[in-house]
Amino acid sequence: MSQFSYTTDAWGALGRKPADRSKALAALARKLGAKLISLHYTMGDGDGVALTEARDDKTAMAVHGQGDARGSEGGWGSRVLRAQGLIRMDRRSACYF
């Protein structure tokens, strides 16, 4: 899972020419041997998150790094979630429901 932020210029370009950015990112991911699972826009510290399935962190960051080099994104950060960590999170959150 990677979090991204758009630059002010990128937001301006998105406003002038709205488009489904997930299609271009999915094509880029496929070219690098990865798969874009989903792309979501958020409120808060970042502008969105991309869930990418890749063989390793280096490949996942290559997808996002090339997206950044094309001028669409202002910056990326990566957080790797592995199955064991998700199981622990699920157990902790179960007590809140």
C-alpha positions in Angstrom: 0.0 0.0 0.0 1.5 3.3 -1.0 0.3 6.8 0.0 0.7 9.7 -2.4 0.3 13.4 -2.5 -0.3 15.6 -5.6 1.6 18.9 -6.2 -0.5 22.0 -6.6 0.3 21.9 -10.3 -0.8 18.3 -10.6 -4.2 19.2 -8.9 -4.5 22.1 -11.4 -3.9 19.7 -14.3 -6.5 17.2 -12.8 -9.0 20.0 -12.6 -8.5 21.1 -16.2 -8.5 17.6 -17.6 -10.2 15.1 -15.3 -9.3 11.5 -16.1 -9.3 8.1 -14.5 -5.7 7.9 -13.3 -6.0 4.3 -12.3 -5.9 3.1 -15.9 -2.5 4.6 -16.6 -1.1 3.4 -13.3 -2.5 -0.2 -13.9 -0.9 -0.3 -17.3 2.4 0.9 -15.8 2.2 -1.7 -13.1 1.5 -4.5 -15.6 4.5 -3.4 -17.7 6.7 -3.8 -14.6 5.3 -7.2 -13.6 3.0 -5.9 -10.9 -0.8 -5.4 -10.5 -2.7 -2.3 -9.3 -5.5 -3.6 -7.0 -7.1 -0.3 -6.3 -6.6 3.5 -6.2 -8.4 5.6 -3.7 -8.4 9.4 -3.0 -8.4 10.4 0.7 -8.6 13.4 3.0 -5.8 14.1 5.5 -2.0 13.9 5.3 -2.0 12.4 1.8 -4.2 12.8 -1.3 -4.7 9.1 -1.8 -3.5 5.5 -1.6 -2.7 2.9 -4.2 -2.8 -0.8 -3.3 -0.4 -2.6 -5.5 0.6 -6.3 -5.7 4.2 -6.8 -6.6 6.9 -9.4 -6.1 8.9 -7.1 -3.8 9.1 -3.6 -2.4 11.5 -2.5 -5.1 9.0 -3.4 -7.9 6.2 -1.7 -6.1 8.2 1.5 -5.6 9.3 1.3 -9.3 5.6 1.5 -10.3 5.1 4.6 -8.1 8.4 6.1 -8.9 7.8 6.0 -12.6 4.3 7.5 -12.0 6.0 10.3 -10.1 8.6 10.9 -12.8 5.7 11.4 -15.3 4.7 14.4 -13.3 1.3 13.1 -12.0 2.2 12.7 -8.4 4.0 14.9 -5.9 5.4 12.1 -3.8 5.0 8.6 -2.6 5.6 6.7 0.6 5.3 3.0 1.0 3.9 0.8 3.8 4.2 -2.9 3.4 1.3 -4.9 5.0 2.0 -8.6 5.3 -0.6 -11.2 6.2 0.6 -11.7 9.8 0.3 -8.0 10.5 -3.2 -7.9 9.1 -4.2 -10.9 11.3 -2.9 -9.0 14.4 -4.8 -5.8 13.3 -8.0 -7.8 12.8 -7.8 -9.3 16.3 -7.2 -5.9 17.9 -10.0 -4.2 16.0 -12.5 -7.0 16.8 -12.7 -5.8 20.4 -14.1 -2.5 19.2 -17.1 -3.9 17.5 
